[in-house]
Amino acid sequence: MYLYGIIKTITTMGHIELFEKERALGYNCFVDTWIPNYYFFLEKLPQLLQNKVSNKHLLAVGCGTGNEIDQFCNDQSWHVTGIDPSPEMIQQAIERFGKRPNVHLIHGAIEHFEPLSPFGAATLLLVLHFMKDDGSKLQLLSAISKKLELNAPLILLDITGKDESFKDNLNLLSLLLPESLPEAEVAQRLQRIERALYPVSEERLVQLLHEAGFGQPCRFFQTTIYMGWIAYRR
Ligand SMILES: C[S@@+](CC[C@H](N)C(=O)[O-])C[C@H]1O[C@@H](n2cnc3c(N)ncnc32)[C@H](O)[C@@H]1O
């Protein structure tokens, strides 16, 4: 039997972006609309990891409604632990996967989770850009790194980029959106991406991963402002 571990009370967390009410309920539709090829990216995750992992215990950090869990849970050789501090997001994951014997769901932040055994792989999809680069991003990445065994892969999907190239990609994203989306909604969301999220440049992301205990990441996926990476625990 695999022992999962305990979650400590959330007392010392810095900023956590909680997804509540309509935002949580409409989440899956939202990502499909706003992230071109999001489901292609997700569907390829098991294929990507199949020859890179011997310990098939996956830690899905910030699993939200469980979209990444959905890709692994039908294969009984995988055991997935999903963790998320947002009650309304993890509740949806519980409703979808709570009865699966190979899925374990935890309400809490990764920084407060103390597993009894290290994981063989982890995902961190669409989480890091909600955190400021004031130590919070590094804290999150370090917390994940500490829970992985040596050489375990981390798959990362995040809004990435700075300055002109970021603006160019954001403009391109606006061209790829469904034409049926109301103009005001598009304008509001694009403004939010520019002003309320905290993407960093690729260079900074690489630096943060190194500082957190990962080797050189490889970018294998990009759809405008969204980039996917694989990095291994050193
Ligand atoms: C945009 S959702 C991503 C959900 C899912 N990974 C996906 O790709 O559909 C971001 C999630 O990160 C969670 N989150 C934020 N801070 C976290 C932390 N410290 N530990 C674990 N999850 C966190 C939020 O509660 C939210 O549900």
The ligand as an SDF file (V2000), in Angstrom:
LIG
                    3D

 27 29  0  0  0  0  0  0  0  0999 V2000
   -6.1490   27.6180  -13.1330 C   0  0  0  0  0  0  0  0  0  0  0  0
   -6.3620   26.3830  -11.9090 S   0  0  0  0  0  0  0  0  0  0  0  0
   -5.5570   25.0040  -12.7060 C   0  0  0  0  0  0  0  0  0  0  0  0
   -6.3130   23.7150  -12.5380 C   0  0  0  0  0  0  0  0  0  0  0  0
   -5.7360   22.5110  -13.2940 C   0  0  0  0  0  0  0  0  0  0  0  0
   -4.3350   22.3350  -13.0030 N   0  0  0  0  0  0  0  0  0  0  0  0
   -5.9500   22.5810  -14.7900 C   0  0  0  0  0  0  0  0  0  0  0  0
   -4.9850   22.6760  -15.5570 O   0  0  0  0  0  0  0  0  0  0  0  0
   -7.1200   22.5570  -15.2190 O   0  0  0  0  0  0  0  0  0  0  0  0
   -5.1750   26.8210  -10.6800 C   0  0  0  0  0  0  0  0  0  0  0  0
   -5.3670   26.0590   -9.3850 C   0  0  0  0  0  0  0  0  0  0  0  0
   -4.1830   26.1980   -8.5680 O   0  0  0  0  0  0  0  0  0  0  0  0
   -4.6030   26.1050   -7.2190 C   0  0  0  0  0  0  0  0  0  0  0  0
   -3.5120   26.5500   -6.3010 N   0  0  0  0  0  0  0  0  0  0  0  0
   -3.1440   27.8260   -6.0200 C   0  0  0  0  0  0  0  0  0  0  0  0
   -2.1500   27.8260   -5.1020 N   0  0  0  0  0  0  0  0  0  0  0  0
   -1.8560   26.5290   -4.7960 C   0  0  0  0  0  0  0  0  0  0  0  0
   -0.9420   25.8690   -3.9140 C   0  0  0  0  0  0  0  0  0  0  0  0
   -0.1060   26.5680   -3.1410 N   0  0  0  0  0  0  0  0  0  0  0  0
   -0.9380   24.5040   -3.8470 N   0  0  0  0  0  0  0  0  0  0  0  0
   -1.7740   23.7960   -4.6280 C   0  0  0  0  0  0  0  0  0  0  0  0
   -2.6760   24.3640   -5.4820 N   0  0  0  0  0  0  0  0  0  0  0  0
   -2.7260   25.7050   -5.5750 C   0  0  0  0  0  0  0  0  0  0  0  0
   -5.8730   26.9680   -7.2200 C   0  0  0  0  0  0  0  0  0  0  0  0
   -6.6950   26.7100   -6.1120 O   0  0  0  0  0  0  0  0  0  0  0  0
   -6.5270   26.5740   -8.5540 C   0  0  0  0  0  0  0  0  0  0  0  0
   -7.5020   25.5710   -8.4210 O   0  0  0  0  0  0  0  0  0  0  0  0
  1  2  1  0
  2  3  1  0
  2 10  1  0
  3  4  1  0
  4  5  1  0
  5  6  1  0
  5  7  1  0
  7  8  2  0
  7  9  1  0
 10 11  1  0
 11 12  1  0
 11 26  1  0
 12 13  1  0
 13 14  1  0
 13 24  1  0
 14 15  1  0
 14 23  1  0
 15 16  2  0
 16 17  1  0
 17 18  1  0
 17 23  2  0
 18 19  1  0
 18 20  2  0
 20 21  1  0
 21 22  2  0
 22 23  1  0
 24 25  1  0
 24 26  1  0
 26 27  1  0
M  CHG  2   2   1   9  -1
M  END
$$$$
